[in-house]
């Protein structure tokens, strides 16, 4: 977005929530994204010698965030399968994992930190949700929830994938942020593949719910951008650029003129 890769935005979000390690699940031969987080001494020295301090800071920003590893997903068999590929990267001290989808930008940052606080209070797994108008709910996974003593924290008793508006159990839809108890890896081993042979993460979460595992959602009262389609990517690029102190003022002026002549 503007001059910052989406993966760095996600890594920054994780680091701000307290993570010190990032596992990037990728397909064979596509681990270049992980190299973005490696230091580049020769480039850094060149920029330093030329006095390009702002650019030098940008180059150093990614490698300073956290430690990055890769996990290889040999075949794209669903989000649940992708998450399971990261299990060998865990250590004995890892009792939970945060799953962040880099094509889903949740704004403003901070929801993962709130999710960690909810997990500390209630245990189990915590997911992020948006309150979506009922008539727009069909493309989403929708939570069946019960109230807690906090307005924006709900206990989840079930999930429905892509329901018709009249059949949706609530208007709270899943977003690309999950804080999952390590028990999810055992659940992923016990679910069956769905359409296309894919393992769905939501199926594993429903299995945990049915077995009494506590699951909650944090309702995020902010915005989001879906970078997974051209329209969403363009909106996100404009949104981020308008907020940029270097590019924003000129872009806003140009957009106002351009829209006036559309």
Protein Blocks (a to p, Z undefined) as FASTA:
>chain_A
ZZacfklmmmmmmmmnopabdcddddehilmmmmmmpccfklmmmmmmnopaklmmmmmm
mmmmpccdddddfbagbjklmmmmmmmmpcfklmbdcdddfklccddehjlmmmmmmmmm
ngpjddddddddfklmmmpccddddddfbfklccdfbdcehiafklpgbfcdcdfbdcdd
fklmmmmmmpccdehhiacfklmmmmmmmnopacdddddfbddddfkbfklmmmmmmmmm
mmpmklmmmmmmmmmmmmmmZZ
